[in-house]
């Protein structure tokens, strides 16, 4: 792991960014204790900026502090995950529509290459590689379609990062052998610049994850959690009503 160094400018921000990326990339897994001493050593820093970054991530509900035990990567309940995916359905559906309307010829060329190693397999067995491609694909759509205000909402509330914090299957809710067909259909719609189809397909794709989560609402014994009901409500309040305004702006 590249060391950040004790004299690095904006060290706190660098440590925060590195830890956040490690959570998104599942190098630090949901429910896992964060090894502070090892991380500080690997990054070439003292524990002071590391603890500062962890406290900031705690405010974002990506980690939680348990007294006398340390910091842990946040493990979301299935009900919380349902709320997260409901938000993602609305926002990412709109992003897919906007991506279809704004995508360039060069971006279409890049988009059509996604999932190429998996397209003709009789069955996808490398779940880790597929999950990485899944994250790249959804982030690519967001980079094109979620500019300005919409992207700010997604980043402020960590909607995408939260949604990959499923405890099993490399952060995936759906089976790769099922979801790849959805992904390819979305790629086709965006490449054809069909905004309506792109939005409908993306929303249907994410709604399938919601349905799966609802079918499995029996929770295992959970570790202590940070209550976030108020945060989810704030997210819903912020997002409520803006979807149609943003869609009308880009109609």
Secondary structure, 3 states (H helix, E strand, C coil): CCCCCCCCCCHHHHHHHHHHHHHHCCCCCCCCECCHHHHHHHHCCCHHHHHHHHHHHHHCCCEEEECCCEEEECCCCHHHHHHHHHHHHHHHHHHHHHHHHHCCHHHHHHHCCCCHHHCCCCCCCCHHHHHHHHHHHHHHHHHHHCCCHHHHHHHHCCHHHHHCCCCCHHHCCCCHHHHHHHHHHHHHHHHCCCHHHHHHHHHHHHHHHHHHHHHCCCCCCCCCCCCCHHHHHHHHHHHCCHHHHHHHHCC
